[in-house]
Amino acid sequence: MPGCDVEITRLDLSDIHLIQPLWEQLNRLHRERSNYFTAQFDRFTFADRVRELETKSRTGIFVARDGDGKAVFAYCIASLESGVGEIDSLYVSPDCRGNRVGHHLMETALAWLSGHGYSKIRISVVHGNEQALGFYEKFGFRQRLVILEQT
């Protein structure tokens, strides 16, 4: 469990493998909560995710580490593309939640996006993960569209 000496740093895309176990936990969570798209989460690999991020104009990967700077227990990925900033992914290990780590990661990612001149910022929340909506609303995000996809 992280203490008061949590360190948030930015990774290069070449170091994205450091978040793979956390990303896989998030993907499993989405698969478990999905009513209709379980098979898509089963097929979607970390390598697929990395390839998607490599197509973006710029990507910021922010991680929370423990006090000794070794263990990564949370991350937030933000990207810039076609005049729009996006929070692509955010995950905090279950045993580390409730310590405002996610809040600090969001603040860091939003400041990074704003620092690049992006004022239009969006985030997509997977159906089944609606409990995350309240967290994002604290940062000024509101539902604008509901996109339906044929199964």
Salt bridges, closest charged atoms under 4 A:
ASP42 OD1 - ARG31 NE 3.30
ASP48 OD1 - ARG51 NH2 2.48
GLU52 OE1 - ARG49 NH1 2.91
GLU86 OE1 - LYS56 NZ 3.65
GLU86 OE1 - ARG122 NE 3.80
ASP88 OD1 - ARG49 NH2 3.80
ASP88 OD1 - LYS56 NZ 3.31
GLU107 OE2 - HIS103 NE2 2.91
GLU107 OE1 - HIS104 ND1 3.68
GLU130 OE2 - HIS127 NE2 3.75
